[in-house]
Amino acid sequence: MSAKFAVLGHGVVGSGVVELFYKNKNSIENRAGTEMDIKYILDLRDFPDSPYKDKFTKNFDDILNDDEVTAVAECMGGVEPAFTFIKALLEKGKSVSTSNKELVAEKGDILLKTAKDNNCNFFFEASVGGAIPIIRPLHRCLAANNIYKTAGILNGTTNFILTKMYNDNMPFDEALKLAQELGYAEKDPTADVEGHDACRKICIISSLVFGKHVYPKSVYTKGISEIQLCDVSSADILGYAIKLVAEVKRNNNGKILPVVMPMLVPHENIMSGVSDVFNAVLVYGDGIDQTMFYGRGAGKLPTASAVLGDVIEAVKHNVTVFSQSWDSAEDDSFIDSVENFSARWYFRTSSDHTPSTGISDTYDVHEDGTEYAFVTYEVLTFAQAKNISEKINALAFFPVLD
Ligand code: HSE
């Protein structure tokens, strides 16, 4: 008996799944406890030189209607047609593993229910943190904990860009181009640069940890496009690295607050040293205190590793894994307002606007020519920080990671 699976999409991730599978086929089969093979690769393009050219199809129905195919790896990206395809596959009892964070963040609740109703699985380890095992640890290894917060660097492209800005003084555009050449960036890099990709990932983590679907539109999201080289160097002198952080925590009022923002990470925090395309997620729970997960957050084989791990799980499990699930949310009243987000704050302003807010003697001030950068000692809400930023005409303001 051999388990047959299909791969939807032959782009960076899909071709990585095929490559890694055939590279490690023997050990994969040992771990799966069964022979395995790829029966179809779906892509609208032609690949006449591929060693697997006989497996290519342009017709999704070939896969849907083939009873021999019991598992599918979806690596197409985007909500449609991926959603329609995956729903149809799950309705036929075929388990699906995906790297598609946009889809999981928008439609995860529906697809998880469809999988449950049809006694199969919808897996998405690759959708958050690339190669890093984070989804399965959250609902399995850490299941004994009350997890109250996670904070992570969840976008490889922006971390790569910020690292190049920090280490090499490389301009933003040049670093972005390099990230695209290396296959890290999304088709439209705006999703990376403006934080939408990290937002989708924190939606997935929030939904899984707190049990209700969190939609991207409910999450305050700010990207890195406004960060200047002078912010990177000022933050460094003040003792911080600037990182795009995606965080969710449960506030005292019982609501959860997911956000994506550039944050200043203290040099003594292990996350400040997470560089290049690497991602990291800190998980806080009442049993574990804190645990960090670290690894390559993007790229062909790292992402393929996570997709294939899920395919192997799907082959091994012929029943739904119930712990990897969450409910649909009728509204977002369980999500707190970003105005309540509390932190110490970094401000950059011109010398014409030296701190005059009544708390100036509590600032660390770094003089940078005609501009000043400083970090407040006090913890202020986002609403208060915004107010101060208006008063002092701030050129930039970012929170400090707690
Ligand atoms: N564009 C994404 C990133 C790919 O840079 O992290 C992995 O999700």
Boltz pocket constraint, residues with backbone or C-beta under 6 A from the ligand:
constraints:
  - pocket:
      binder: B
      contacts: [[A, 99], [A, 126], [A, 127], [A, 129], [A, 130], [A, 154], [A, 155], [A, 156], [A, 157], [A, 158], [A, 184], [A, 185], [A, 186], [A, 192], [A, 197], [A, 297], [A, 298], [A, 299]]
      max_distance: 6.0
